[in-house]
Amino acid sequence: MKISIIGSGCPTCEALYGKVKRLKEEGKIDAEIEYIKDVNELVNRGIMGSPALLVNDKPVYIGIPGSDEKLLEVIREHSK
């Protein structure tokens, strides 16, 4: 599975990237993670908010899911 976080590098984007990275380090997800700090990527993909969470190149969430459980739920739901 591939998880991408796309944003401007703002604190909210950094927070989402940190959460995803921590979940991987804790063994809760098995994924390749990339953090793209180029807002042109958002525009090119037609995404109108940030941070954008993509699973296998598909946008699945804009912003930060409130809890780790919600974040895991979103990732797992779209990793199938």
C-alpha positions as CSV (number, residue, x, y, z in Angstrom):
1,M,0.0,0.0,0.0
2,K,1.1,3.5,-0.7
3,I,0.1,6.5,1.4
4,S,0.7,10.0,0.2
5,I,0.2,13.2,2.2
6,I,0.0,16.3,0.0
7,G,0.1,19.8,1.4
8,S,2.0,23.0,1.8
9,G,4.2,22.0,4.7
10,C,2.0,23.8,7.2
11,P,1.6,22.6,10.8
12,T,-1.6,20.7,9.9
13,C,0.1,18.9,7.0
14,E,3.1,18.1,9.2
15,A,0.8,16.8,11.9
16,L,-1.0,14.4,9.5
17,Y,2.3,13.2,8.2
18,G,3.6,12.6,11.7
19,K,0.5,10.6,12.7
20,V,0.8,8.4,9.6
21,K,4.5,7.9,10.1
22,R,4.0,7.0,13.8
23,L,1.3,4.5,13.0
24,K,3.7,2.8,10.6
25,E,6.5,2.8,13.2
26,E,4.0,1.2,15.7
27,G,3.3,-1.5,13.1
28,K,-0.4,-0.6,12.8
29,I,-0.1,0.0,9.0
30,D,2.3,-1.5,6.4
31,A,2.8,1.1,3.7
32,E,5.2,3.2,1.7
33,I,4.7,6.8,2.9
34,E,5.5,9.9,0.9
35,Y,5.0,13.5,1.9
36,I,4.6,16.0,-1.0
37,K,5.0,19.6,-0.1
38,D,4.1,21.0,-3.6
39,V,0.6,22.5,-3.6
40,N,0.7,22.3,-7.4
41,E,0.2,18.6,-6.9
42,L,-3.2,19.3,-5.2
43,V,-4.2,21.5,-8.1
44,N,-3.0,19.0,-10.7
45,R,-5.1,16.3,-9.0
46,G,-8.2,18.5,-8.7
47,I,-8.0,18.5,-4.9
48,M,-9.4,21.7,-3.3
49,G,-8.1,21.4,0.3
50,S,-5.2,20.3,2.4
51,P,-3.7,18.3,3.7
52,A,-4.9,15.6,1.4
53,L,-4.5,11.9,2.4
54,L,-4.2,9.6,-0.6
55,V,-4.2,5.8,-0.4
56,N,-2.9,4.1,-3.5
57,D,-3.0,7.4,-5.3
58,K,-6.7,7.9,-4.6
59,P,-7.7,10.9,-2.4
60,V,-9.6,9.6,0.6
61,Y,-9.6,12.4,3.2
62,I,-9.0,16.1,3.4
63,G,-7.8,17.4,6.8
64,I,-6.8,15.3,9.8
65,P,-9.1,12.6,11.1
66,G,-9.6,13.4,14.8
67,S,-8.3,10.2,16.4
68,D,-5.7,7.5,15.4
69,E,-8.6,5.0,15.3
70,K,-10.5,7.2,12.7
71,L,-7.3,7.6,10.7
72,L,-6.7,3.9,10.7
73,E,-10.3,3.3,9.7
74,V,-10.0,5.6,6.7
75,I,-6.7,4.1,5.6
76,R,-7.9,0.5,6.0
77,E,-11.3,1.2,4.3
78,H,-9.5,2.5,1.2
79,S,-6.6,0.0,1.1
80,K,-8.7,-2.9,-0.2
